[in-house]
Amino acid sequence: MVTATTSTMGLGLACGFASFLATAGILHLTGRVERQSPPKPLWFSRWVGIAVLLLVMAFAEEALFRWFLIGVGSRWIGFVPALLGSSVLFTLAHRPNGRLKYLTVMNLTLVGLILGTVFWWWGIWVATAAHFGWNLAEWGLGYTVSGEKVRQVLPSPTIRIIQGEPFGPEGHWATSVVLYLVVLVMLRFNLHL
């Protein structure tokens, strides 16, 4: 593992944000996204508060699932078993947010593998930045952040619902496409160098 710099943290944030924007673009092209107005407007102070909450949530998940389960766990069982175990537990931790269909499980596990690799290559701050970038873009565009049950806690400036997908973007094939492209880019350019 290496120490994160401001530029790698910025890159992590930008990559997470851009990855969700790509997902949102694909979702828009499918024509299965319904946009609604929120019941009440979201004031700037509330927006900032939710953004801070998203950052804290991303850090807490990265601290548990990457720093502890991979960083500490790899000393006992090795990197690959720690990475796989962390990804599975990350997926299971999202179960209370909504029903996990096959595609949701696959996507959440893949996110766990990607963020675990980012953590291993660049550290917790870059993994947190990437995780936060994805969640911030997802929330800011009005999608649920990992499940519809979270919408009450994280009211967004607009509401976008994917028809037939109660978990949200993480349960849609658009996310699968983007995540596989992220993996290909990471493998192709060997980005940890």
N, C-alpha and C positions, 0 to 999 in steps of 0.2 A: 504494500500500500504506500501511496505517496501523500504528501501534505497538499491540501487544496490551496490554490491561489484564488484571488478575486476573479481572475479571468476564467479559470476553470469552473468556478461556481456560477459565473455569469453564463458560461457556455451551457452548463447543466440546466440552468433556469430557462434559457432560450430554447434548448432542445426539447425539454418537457413541454413548454408552452407551444412551440411549433408542431410537435407531434400531436397534441390535441387539436390544434387548428386544422391539421391535415385530416384528422378523424372527423371533425365537425364538417369539413368540406365534403367529404365522402357521404356523410349522413345527410347533408343538404341535397346532394345530387340524387339520393335514393327517393326523395319526395315523401318519406315516411315520418318526417319530423313536424310536429304540430307546435306552433308558437302561441303562447297565451300571455296575457298581461298579468302581472302579480297583483294580489289583492290590495296591497298598499305599496306606495313608492319606497324605494330603498334610499335612505339619506346617506350622504357622504360619510358621516361618522360611523354608521352601521356598516357601510361597505368596507371601510378601513378595519373595523373591528373583526369582520368576518375574514378578511384577508390575513390578518394577524392570527386568527384562530386556525386557518388553513395552514399557515406556516408552522405553528406549534404542533398541529396534528401530524404534518409531514415529518417534522423532526422526531416526534415521539415514536412514530412507526419506524423510522429509519434507525433510531437508537435501539429499539427492541429487536426488530427483524433483521437488521443488517449488522449494526455494531455488536450487539450482544450475541445473537444466534450465529452469525457468520464470523465476526471478528474474534469473539471469545470461543465460540463452539468449534471453530476450525483448529484450534490448538489441541482439542481433545479427540476430534473425529476426522479431521482433515477438511480441506476447503470444499470439495465437491459434495460430500454428504451434508455439510453445514449449509451450503448454498441451496441444495434441494430441499432439505428440511425446513429452512427458513421460508422458501417459496411456498411450500405446502401450508405451513402455519399462517403465512400472510394471507393466503387465499381463504383458509378456514376462518380467520379473524373477520373477514368481510361477510360471512354468512348471516349475521343478524341484520344486515342492511337490506336484505331481500333474497328471493329465491335464486339459488345458483344453478343455472342451466349448464350444460356441457360447455358451451362457448364461453360463458362467464368464468367458469373454472379454468379453462384453458388460457383465457386472456389474463386473469389475475395471477395465475402461476407464471406466465411469461413476463408480466410486469415485475414480479418478485425476482425472477432470474435476471432480468435486465438491470433492475436497481441493485441487486446483489453484486453483479459484475461491475457496475459503476462504482459502488462502494469499495470493492476490492481494488479497483484500478486507481481511483481518485480520492476516496475517503467519504466520510459521513456527510460533510458539508455539500459536496457536489451531488451526492445521491439525494440529500434533502432538497437541494435547489431544483433538481429535475422533477422530483415528486411534487414539490410545491408548484412548479411551473405548469405541470399537467393539471393539477387540481384547480389552480387559479383560473386557467383558461376554461376549463370545464364548467366551473361555477359561474364565471363571468359571462359566459354565453348562455347561461340558463339551464344547463343540463344538471342532472343529479350527480353528486360526487360519490361514486360507488354505492349506488342504491337509492331508490325512491324514499326509503324511510329517513334518509338524512336531510331531505328537503325542508322539514320543519325546523331543524337546527341551523341550516344554512340557506335561508331564503335568498334568492338571487334577483338581480335587476330585471330579469325576464324569465319566463318559464318555457322550456322546450322539452317536449315529451316525445319519445320515440315510440311510434305505434307498435304494439305487440312486444315491447321490451321493457318490462317493469324495473329491471335493475339499472337501466340507463346505458350509456355508451359502452361500458366495460362488458356488456353482454351482447354486443352487436358485432357482426363480421367486419365492419369498417375499422374497428379497433384492432382486430386480428391482422388486417392488411398492414396497418401502420406499424404495429409492433413487430411484425416479421420484417418489414423494411428497415426498422431501427436495428434489429439483430443483424441483418445483412450488411448495413453500413458499418456497424461495430466490428464485424468480422472482416469485412473487405479492407477497411482502412486501419485495422489493428490500432484503434484509437487510444489504447493505453500507453503507447510509446511517446 
